[in-house]
């Protein structure tokens, strides 16, 4: 008898496999996910002109592809030449799929996030995070959270799961704004959550908030909340 099909999650990974991997790091139910605070944030709310990008600093730029090819020296890689106005940028992908070769063709506009650094042929980015966009596509309004995760579970996957856990209906039902759940309160001696630790704030931080791109804490679960409450309580 054929085995029942397993529903696929992000990047083709089965949902069962993702759940097992997350359970291994203590993320099992909605409370675990909404209280799994970010490690840090990345600012994708604004674009940096390519000419102003500084080496050693992550930034987001938008470019148009002018040429792409697979080269074999010094090793096999996908090289994409792109430009922002008169400023050129080389993108190098050392590991890539055939689908990317078909995607990254002349005329496409890319929104890239990563570090621009000096290369042999000029400014370059190696394996940047990218998205194909249309001219004047809107930018996100909130900073992008980066979470601690585990092998085989991407940031996109864990963001989606956390977003589902903290959906409006669930948040209202559990008074998620300020009340610390009992099983966490006992471990953290924190009955109410400081603003910086509230899942309503921490998972969707505005760029113009007084907080920096640093995270409210560095660990997950009860340790996560303990550190956050200690650092942010009056």
DARA-V237422 format. One record per run of one state. SS is the DSSP state (H for helix, E for strand, - for the rest). FROM is the first residue (numbers start at 1). LEN is the number of residues. If there is no record, write none. Layout:
# DARA-V237422
ss->{SS	SS}
from->{FROM	FROM}
len->{LEN	LEN}
This chain:
# DARA-V237422
ss->{-	E	-	H	-	E	H	-	H	-	E	-	H	-	E	-	E	-	E	-	H	-	E	-	E	-	E	-	E	-	E	-	E	-	H	-	H	-	E	-	H	-	E	-	H	-	H	-	E	-	E	-	H	-}
from->{1	8	9	10	13	14	15	24	30	35	40	43	50	53	58	72	77	85	87	94	98	104	109	116	117	120	122	127	129	134	142	143	144	147	155	166	168	174	179	180	182	189	192	193	195	198	199	203	206	207	214	215	221	233}
len->{7	1	1	3	1	1	9	6	5	5	3	7	3	5	14	5	8	2	7	4	6	5	7	1	3	2	5	2	5	8	1	1	3	8	11	2	6	5	1	2	7	3	1	2	3	1	4	3	1	7	1	6	12	2}
